[in-house]
């Protein structure tokens, strides 16, 4: 795949993605792979927990907490990849009904509101994670997992999600990407 090939982003004819956008996209893809790995690992741990409890008659000590933390981490770490690939649920009826200029305005408005929302939660999550890290908080179970490790997924995922949104906003503003990945001639 060449530098200009980015199936996630519809580019106008002759447009190329700048290196900084390619770097943000690559980071989003990497966290997407990590998130998928956490989900697969969680499935394996649930299977192990069922075997330990049902077949061996033992109690589960760490499995439930691990799976809970892993799924939540996968949600936050995978969010930038979902945004990059437009894997979220979207209804493009309104953008398809609008002309290209209005479509662009709707895209920018929506993404700016979403960016402010995610930036607010990112800003709040950093001290939350830092407090867990500096105070050495652990879970109350026998496992006593250090909570700063799973909590780190929240500011990392939200931070990259903000960068991914900002990247897409800048690309649309500079006419390097199409809003909603819809070409001007696409309409209802």
N, C-alpha and C positions, 0 to 999 in steps of 0.2 A: 504494500500500500504506500503510495507516494505521500508527500507532505500535503498535497492539495486534496487528497481523498479523505473525506470525512462524511461517512454515510449518515451521521446523526444530524448534520447541519446542511440545509439546502442553500447552496451558494448561487448568487447571480452569475451569469456567464462571465468567465474570465477572472472571477474573484478568487483570491488565495487567502487562507487563514494565516495570520501572523504567528510568529513563533510562540509568543506568550499565550495565545489562545490554544495552540496545539499542546502546550505544557499543561494548561488547566484541564483540557479535555483528557490528556493522558493520565493525570492524577485522578480524575473522576472515574476513568475506566479501571484504574488500579484499585481504587476503593470499591468499585462495583464487584470486581473479582474477589476481593477480601470479604465483602458482604455475602456473596454467594457461598464462599468457603465456610463462613460462620453458620450459614443455614444448613449446609450439608453436614458439618460437624455436629450441629444441634440434633439433627435427625439420628446420627450415630449414637450420640449420648442418650437420647430418649430410648432407643432400642436397647442399649446397654442397661439402662435403668430398669426397663421392663423385665429384662432377663434376670437381673440381680434380685429384683423384688419377687417375681413370679416363680422363677425356676430355683433360685438359691434360697429364697425366703429371708433375704437380708434387707436391711433398710437402706434407703438412698440417702446419702449424706450431702453430696455436693452437686448432684446432677440437676436438680430442679433450679437451683440458683444459677448454675452455669448456663443452662438453656435459656432462662429468662434474660440474663445479661447478654448472651450471644444474639438472641433475636432482636432485642432492643438496639444493640450495637449495629447489627446488620441493617436495621431500619435507618438509622442515622447515617451510617457510612455508605449505604447504597443510594441515598437520596440524590447526591450529585450526578451519579450515573443515570438514574431514572430521568432526571431533568435533561441531561445531555441527549439521551436517546428518545426523548418524548414518550417514555414508557408509562407515564402517568395517564390516568383517565382524562380524556379531553374531548370536548364536543366542539367541533370547528364550524358549526352552523353559522354563528354570528360572524366570525372572520370571513367565511365564504360569501356571506351576503354583502360585505363591505367592499369598497374599492381599496386599491393598494395603499393609498395614503391613510385612510381611516383605519385600515387593518394594522398598519404600522403604529398609529397612535394608540390603538387598543392594546397591542402587544406591549408597548413601552409602559403604558399606564399599569397594566396587570403585573408586569415584571417588577416595576418600581414598588408597587404596594407589597408584593411578595418579598422583595429584597428587604424592605424596611421591617417587615414582620420577622423574617429569619435573622436579620442583623440584631434585632432587639433580643431575641432568644439566644443568639450567639453571645452577645454582650453579657447576658445574665448567667450563661452557663460556665463562663470562664472562672469567675470567683467561686462558683459552686464546686467545680472540679478542683480548683486550687485548695479550697478548704479541706476537702476530702483527702487530698494528697498530703498537705502539711500536717494535718491532725492525725494521720495514720488510721482513719476510720476503717473498720472492718464490718462484715456482716455479723449478725447475731447468732448465726448457726454454728455448728461444730466446725464447719469448714473454715470459718473466719477469713473469708476472702477480702483482700484489700479492695475497697470499692473505688478507689481512684482509677484503677485499671479499666473497668467497664464504663465508668463515668467519662473517661477521656474521649470515648466515641461521640459524645454529644457535641462538645465544642469543635472537634476535628471535622465531623460530618457537617455541622452547620456552617463552619468556616468555609469549607470547600463548596458547600451549596451556595453560599453568598458569592464566592468567586465565580462559580459557574453561571449564576444569574447575571452577575456584572459583565462577564464575558459575552453572554448572549445579547445583553442590552447594548454594549459597545459595538458589537458586530452588526446589529440591526441599525444602530444610529449612524454608523459609518458606511452603510450599504454593502457590507461584506457578507451579510447573511439575510435571508428572507424571513419576515415575521411569520410565525406559526409554520415555517417551512412550506409556505404556499407561494407559488409563483403568481405574478400579477394577473396572468390570464385565467387562473383557476378561480371559478366562482360557481354559484348555484344557478 
